[in-house]
């Protein structure tokens, strides 16, 4: 027989009929829009760095980058993932106790420090420390924001609340990379300084923020201080909650999801830079002469010549689609059971990675990003919504902190393996070095070439065009192998979500039968 805590979780996890589109939007509170604005600002600064981090690390020193391999960047990314996803597991419950506003304020200061270190210490170690500070600040920020969102919405408008929240988040996610694409043409330092200025705007928004249920939290705190209530050990309480099988199985399944999901954002920018000829897209849209319109160049993340789209510009299609259409997908997903929506979204995202694995044609990559974005809109907002709905009232931020556990396992494993797999099978610099060695250049001469400049040396010794040399390396190697692996993990997690949904239904029927 299931214990009382699990039975309560099962009951809370059942889907409730949602309000219609306009009724849901009208029911959202003032506090909801403030936290959505703060998340938008935070994401604008965050993605101004995160989307281009691999490009910055892998850029040769002569171009202002760190000049390190993808494997070395993977070390930074692994610790970044570990800190950012593990910290909320502990700060979630802490936010419930000390206050959401206080933790959001602390997180903003920490994140400002992280961007400052990146700006003024342009080295591998400097970026490492800056990334850890950024991860720490983000980990502190998340539970307070999400806890507020849960308390500022209800079971009848939660699908729309999370959908619109996800949409406003992606306004920041859209603007951040194109700001970075524009500024990094001057210097990488300007990207990081801009992020300091952007994130500081949250200090102003905090002045308008009012924590929901603050009086209730303070009353409970006062009762504890008077000895009328006993406050349990936070760590022991968290571990006790994690023993809930419904919660635990859900978190395990999403670990596989995040492993697949994060590979697109961590690796695809470098894949696009290495293998995708974006001049094809520009020629289709504007002709062979490109465009000189500065607004168009900015919005599409183009270079100054107006002939190519930078990787972050192409990646920005993801955030742009979500920014413009997530409320539509929120309305569609509201008509589905939460687990069915998650399963469908996971299938779409996995199929997108399969498309990327199959070819490097520019318009095919665009199509893959569109398919992935549709999957993301069906699945990702539902994950947090579903978890927040069955969380106990006084443990909302704790459970939303738990939502980072799958991210911890999935993203950390992806960060430790995906850059390494890319480096081994797909990095243009690696494959160019192998080509140069086979072409007759000595191993020592190849080793002396700075990271990021091997392909340029290949062009010199072979007298091939960039397009021909790229096609030679792509066709002669298993460049798509990593994407096939990630896609397989995604399809496996989709099957897991489907079986989980069946299991929850069966458990609920057993509980109803026992009660009857």
C-alpha positions in Angstrom: 0.0 0.0 0.0 1.3 3.5 -0.9 2.1 5.8 2.0 0.0 8.9 2.7 2.6 11.3 1.2 2.6 9.4 -2.1 -1.2 9.2 -2.2 -1.4 12.9 -1.8 1.1 13.4 -4.6 -0.9 11.1 -6.9 -4.0 13.1 -6.1 -2.3 16.4 -6.8 -0.7 15.2 -10.0 -4.1 14.6 -11.7 -4.8 17.1 -14.5 -7.4 19.8 -13.8 -9.4 21.5 -16.6 -7.7 24.7 -17.6 -9.3 28.1 -18.2 -9.6 29.2 -21.9 -6.8 31.3 -23.6 -8.1 34.8 -22.8 -9.5 33.9 -19.4 -6.2 32.4 -18.3 -4.2 35.5 -19.4 -6.7 37.8 -17.7 -6.4 35.9 -14.4 -2.6 36.3 -14.1 -1.6 38.6 -11.3 0.7 41.6 -11.1 3.3 39.6 -9.3 3.4 37.1 -12.2 4.3 39.8 -14.7 7.1 41.2 -12.4 8.8 37.8 -12.0 8.4 37.2 -15.7 10.2 40.5 -16.3 13.0 39.6 -13.9 13.4 36.2 -15.6 13.5 37.9 -19.0 16.3 40.3 -17.9 18.2 37.4 -16.2 17.9 35.2 -19.4 19.0 38.1 -21.6 22.3 38.5 -19.8 22.7 34.7 -19.3 22.2 33.7 -22.9 24.3 36.6 -24.0 27.2 34.5 -22.6 25.9 30.9 -22.6 25.1 30.6 -26.3 28.5 31.9 -27.3 30.5 30.3 -24.5 31.7 27.4 -26.7 32.6 29.9 -29.5 34.6 32.1 -27.1 36.5 29.2 -25.7 37.2 27.6 -29.1 38.1 30.8 -30.9 41.9 31.1 -31.4 43.8 33.5 -29.2 44.6 35.6 -32.3 40.8 36.2 -32.7 40.4 37.2 -29.0 39.1 33.8 -27.8 40.6 31.4 -25.2 42.1 29.2 -27.8 41.2 25.9 -26.1 39.8 22.6 -27.4 36.2 21.6 -27.0 37.4 18.9 -24.6 39.0 21.6 -22.4 35.9 23.7 -22.7 33.9 20.6 -21.6 35.8 20.7 -18.2 34.5 24.3 -17.6 31.0 23.3 -18.8 30.9 20.2 -16.5 31.6 22.3 -13.4 29.3 25.0 -14.6 26.5 22.4 -15.0 27.2 20.8 -11.6 27.1 24.1 -9.7 24.1 25.6 -11.5 21.9 22.6 -11.2 22.9 21.3 -7.8 22.8 24.6 -5.8 19.0 25.0 -6.2 18.4 21.6 -4.6 19.6 23.2 -1.4 18.6 26.8 -1.9 15.1 25.8 -2.8 14.1 25.0 0.7 16.2 27.9 2.0 14.2 30.3 -0.2 10.9 29.0 1.3 12.3 29.9 4.7 14.3 33.2 4.3 12.2 34.7 1.6 12.2 34.8 -2.2 13.1 38.5 -2.5 16.2 38.1 -0.4 17.6 35.2 -2.4 16.8 37.0 -5.7 18.8 40.0 -4.5 21.8 37.9 -3.5 21.8 36.0 -6.7 21.8 39.2 -8.8 25.0 40.4 -7.0 26.7 37.1 -7.5 25.9 37.0 -11.2 27.2 40.6 -11.7 30.5 39.4 -10.1 30.6 36.4 -12.5 30.3 38.6 -15.6 32.9 41.1 -14.2 35.4 38.3 -13.8 34.9 37.1 -17.3 35.3 40.7 -18.6 38.4 41.7 -16.7 40.3 38.3 -16.5 40.3 37.1 -20.1 42.0 33.7 -19.6 41.0 30.1 -19.2 41.1 30.3 -15.4 39.3 33.7 -15.4 36.5 32.3 -17.5 36.4 29.2 -15.3 35.9 31.3 -12.1 33.4 33.6 -13.9 31.4 30.6 -15.1 31.2 29.1 -11.6 30.1 32.5 -10.1 27.5 32.8 -12.9 26.3 29.2 -12.2 26.1 29.9 -8.4 24.1 33.0 -8.9 21.7 31.3 -11.3 21.3 28.4 -8.9 20.3 30.8 -6.1 18.0 32.8 -8.5 15.9 30.0 -9.8 13.9 28.7 -6.8 12.8 32.1 -5.6 11.5 33.1 -9.1 9.8 29.8 -9.8 8.4 29.6 -6.2 6.8 33.0 -6.8 5.4 31.9 -10.1 3.8 28.8 -8.6 2.2 30.9 -5.8 1.1 33.7 -8.3 -0.8 31.1 -10.4 -3.3 28.4 -9.7 -4.3 24.9 -11.1 -6.8 26.4 -13.6 -4.3 28.8 -15.2 -1.0 27.1 -14.6 -0.6 25.9 -18.2 -1.0 29.4 -19.6 1.1 30.9 -16.7 4.1 28.6 -17.5 3.6 29.0 -21.2 3.6 32.8 -21.1 6.5 32.7 -18.5 8.5 30.5 -20.9 7.6 32.9 -23.7 8.8 36.0 -21.8 11.9 34.1 -20.8 12.7 33.6 -24.5 12.4 37.3 -25.2 15.5 37.5 -23.1 16.8 34.3 -24.7 16.3 35.9 -28.1 17.9 39.3 -27.4 20.9 38.0 -25.5 22.6 36.1 -28.3 22.1 38.8 -31.0 23.4 41.4 -28.6 26.5 39.1 -28.1 26.7 38.6 -31.9 26.9 42.3 -32.5 29.2 43.2 -29.6 31.7 40.4 -30.1 32.6 41.8 -33.5 34.3 44.6 -31.5 35.6 42.6 -28.6 34.6 39.7 -26.3 35.0 42.0 -23.3 32.1 44.2 -24.4 29.8 41.2 -24.4 30.6 40.5 -20.7 30.4 44.2 -19.7 27.0 44.5 -21.4 25.7 41.5 -19.3 26.7 43.3 -16.1 24.6 46.3 -17.1 21.7 44.1 -18.1 21.5 41.9 -15.0 21.7 45.0 -12.7 18.3 46.0 -14.0 16.8 43.3 -11.8 17.8 45.4 -8.8 15.3 48.0 -10.0 12.6 45.4 -10.7 13.0 44.1 -7.1 11.8 47.4 -5.8 8.4 46.6 -7.4 8.4 43.0 -6.3 6.1 41.7 -3.6 6.5 38.1 -2.3 3.2 36.1 -2.3 2.2 34.6 1.0 5.0 36.5 2.8 2.8 37.1 5.9 2.2 33.4 6.2 5.9 32.6 6.0 6.7 35.3 8.6 3.9 34.0 10.9 5.4 30.5 10.7 8.9 31.8 11.4 7.6 33.7 14.4 5.8 30.6 15.7 9.1 28.7 15.4 11.0 31.4 17.3 8.4 31.3 20.1 8.8 27.5 20.3 5.2 26.8 19.2 6.4 25.0 16.1 9.4 22.9 15.5 11.4 23.5 12.3 12.7 20.2 10.8 16.2 19.8 9.5 16.2 21.0 5.9 18.5 18.3 4.5 16.7 15.5 6.3 13.3 16.9 5.1 14.6 17.1 1.5 15.9 13.6 1.5 12.5 12.4 3.0 10.6 14.1 0.1 12.9 12.5 -2.5 11.9 9.0 -1.3 8.5 9.6 -2.8 8.5 7.1 -5.8 6.3 9.2 -8.0 8.7 12.2 -7.6 11.8 10.0 -7.9 10.8 8.2 -11.1 9.8 11.5 -12.7 13.2 13.1 -11.8 15.1 10.0 -13.2 13.3 10.2 -16.5 14.0 13.9 -16.9 17.8 13.2 -16.3 17.8 11.4 -19.7 15.8 14.2 -21.2 18.2 16.9 -20.1 21.2 14.9 -21.4 19.7 15.0 -24.9 18.2 18.5 -24.6 21.3 20.4 -23.6 23.5 19.0 -26.4 21.7 21.3 -28.9 22.7 24.5 -26.9 26.2 23.4 -25.9 27.4 21.9 -29.2 25.2 23.1 -32.1 26.7 26.7 -32.2 30.2 25.2 -32.8 28.7 22.6 -35.3 27.1 25.4 -37.3 30.4 27.4 -37.3 32.4 24.4 -38.4 30.0 22.8 -41.0 27.0 24.9 -42.0 27.3 27.4 -44.9 24.9 30.1 -43.8 25.5 32.1 -47.0 23.0 29.8 -48.6 20.3 31.2 -46.3 21.3 34.8 -46.9 21.3 34.3 -50.6 17.8 32.8 -50.5 16.5 35.7 -48.5 18.4 38.7 -49.9 20.3 37.6 -53.0 24.0 36.9 -53.5 24.9 40.5 -52.4 23.4 39.9 -48.9 22.0 42.8 -47.0 23.4 46.1 -45.6 20.3 46.9 -43.5 21.7 47.3 -39.9 18.4 46.3 -38.3 18.2 43.1 -40.3 21.8 42.3 -39.6 21.2 42.8 -35.9 18.0 40.8 -35.6 19.4 37.9 -37.7 22.8 37.9 -35.9 24.7 38.5 -39.1 28.3 39.6 -39.6 29.2 43.2 -40.7 29.4 42.2 -44.3 25.7 41.0 -44.3 26.7 37.9 -46.2 26.6 35.3 -43.4 24.6 34.5 -40.3 26.6 33.8 -37.2 26.0 30.6 -35.3 24.2 32.4 -32.4 22.0 34.1 -35.0 20.9 30.8 -36.4 20.5 29.3 -32.9 18.3 32.3 -32.1 15.6 30.9 -34.3 14.8 28.7 -31.3 14.2 31.6 -28.9 12.5 33.6 -31.5 9.9 30.9 -32.3 9.2 30.4 -28.6 9.0 34.1 -28.0 6.4 34.5 -30.7 4.3 31.3 -30.4 4.7 29.7 -27.0 1.3 30.9 -25.8 -0.2 29.0 -28.7 1.6 25.8 -27.8 0.6 26.4 -24.1 -3.0 26.4 -25.2 -2.5 23.3 -27.2 -0.7 21.5 -24.4 -3.4 22.5 -22.0 -5.7 20.2 -23.9 -3.3 17.2 -23.4 -2.4 15.4 -20.2 0.8 16.8 -18.9 2.8 13.5 -19.4 1.4 13.1 -22.9 2.5 16.7 -23.8 6.0 16.0 -22.4 6.2 12.7 -24.3 5.2 14.4 -27.6 7.6 17.2 -27.1 10.5 14.8 -26.4 9.7 12.9 -29.6 9.9 16.2 -31.6 13.2 17.2 -30.0 14.8 13.8 -30.5 13.7 13.8 -34.2 15.3 17.2 -34.6 18.7 15.8 -33.5 18.3 13.0 -35.9 17.8 15.5 -38.7 21.0 17.4 -37.6 22.9 14.1 -37.7 21.8 13.3 -41.2 23.2 16.3 -43.1 24.8 19.8 -42.8 22.6 21.6 -45.3 21.8 25.1 -44.0 18.0 25.0 -44.6 17.8 21.5 -43.1 19.4 22.8 -39.9 16.8 25.6 -39.8 14.1 23.0 -40.1 15.7 20.9 -37.3 15.8 23.9 -35.0 12.1 24.6 -35.8 11.2 21.0 -35.0 13.3 21.1 -31.8 11.6 24.3 -30.7 8.1 22.8 -31.1 9.2 19.9 -29.0 10.6 22.2 -26.4 7.4 24.2 -26.1 5.4 21.0 -25.6 7.7 19.5 -23.1 9.9 21.8 -21.1 7.3 24.2 -19.5 5.2 21.2 -18.6 8.0 19.6 -16.6 8.1 22.4 -14.1 4.4 23.0 -14.1 3.6 19.3 -13.4 6.2 19.2 -10.6 5.0 22.5 -9.1 1.4 21.3 -9.1 1.9 18.2 -7.0 4.4 20.0 -4.6 3.1 20.6 -1.0 2.0 24.2 -0.5 4.8 25.0 2.0 7.4 23.3 -0.1 7.0 24.8 -3.6 10.5 26.2 -3.9 11.9 23.0 -2.4 10.2 20.9 -5.1 11.2 23.4 -7.8 14.8 23.1 -6.4 14.4 19.3 -6.9 13.6 20.1 -10.6 17.3 20.9 -10.9 18.4 17.4 -9.9 17.6 15.9 -13.4 19.4 18.9 -14.9 22.4 18.1 -12.5 22.7 14.5 -13.7 21.7 15.1 -17.3 23.5 18.3 -18.1 26.6 17.4 -16.1 26.9 14.1 -18.0 26.3 15.9 -21.3 28.9 18.5 -20.5 31.4 15.9 -19.6 30.8 13.8 -22.7 29.3 15.8 -25.6 32.2 18.3 -26.1 34.6 15.3 -25.9 32.6 13.3 -28.5 32.4 16.4 -30.7 36.2 16.9 -30.3 36.9 13.3 -31.3 34.5 12.8 -34.2 33.3 16.2 -35.5 35.5 19.2 -34.5 36.8 20.8 -37.7 40.1 21.7 -36.0 40.6 18.0 -34.9 39.8 16.6 -38.4 41.9 19.1 -40.1 44.9 18.1 -37.9 44.3 14.5 -38.8 44.2 15.4 -42.5 47.4 17.4 -42.3 49.2 14.5 -40.6 47.9 12.1 -43.3 48.9 14.7 -45.9 52.5 14.4 -44.8 53.0 17.2 -42.2 55.0 16.0 -39.2 53.2 15.4 -35.9 55.3 18.0 -34.2 54.4 20.6 -36.9 50.7 19.9 -36.5 51.0 20.1 -32.7 52.6 23.5 -33.0 49.5 24.9 -34.8 47.5 27.0 -32.4 44.0 25.6 -31.6 41.5 26.9 -34.0 43.9 27.5 -36.9 44.4 24.0 -38.3 41.8 24.4 -40.9 43.4 27.6 -42.2 46.7 25.7 -42.5 44.8 22.9 -44.5 43.5 25.5 -46.9 47.1 26.8 -47.5 48.7 23.4 -48.1 45.9 22.0 -50.3 44.9 25.2 -52.1 41.3 24.1 -51.8 38.4 26.5 -51.3 36.8 26.8 -47.9 33.7 25.0 -49.2 35.6 22.2 -50.9 37.8 21.6 -47.9 34.8 21.6 -45.6 33.0 19.1 -47.7 36.1 16.9 -47.9 36.4 16.7 -44.1 32.6 16.3 -43.6 32.1 13.5 -46.1 35.2 11.6 -45.0 34.3 11.4 -41.3 31.5 10.5 -38.9 30.6 14.1 -38.1 27.0 13.2 -37.2 27.7 10.3 -34.8 27.4 12.3 -31.6 23.9 13.6 -32.8 22.8 10.0 -33.4 23.7 9.1 -29.9 21.9 12.1 -28.4 18.8 11.4 -30.5 18.7 7.7 -29.3 18.8 8.9 -25.7 15.9 11.2 -26.4 13.7 8.6 -28.0 14.4 6.3 -25.0 13.3 9.0 -22.6 10.1 9.6 -24.6 9.3 5.9 -24.2 10.0 6.2 -20.5 7.6 9.2 -20.1 4.9 7.2 -21.9 5.3 4.2 -19.6 5.5 6.6 -16.6 2.1 8.1 -17.6 0.6 4.6 -17.7 2.0 3.8 -14.3 0.6 6.9 -12.7 -2.9 6.1 -14.1 -2.7 2.6 -12.7 -1.5 3.8 -9.3 -4.3 6.3 -9.2 -6.9 3.6 -10.0 -5.5 1.4 -7.2 -5.8 4.3 -4.7 -9.3 5.0 -5.8 -10.2 1.3 -5.6 -8.7 1.1 -2.1 -10.6 4.2 -0.9 -13.9 2.9 -2.5 
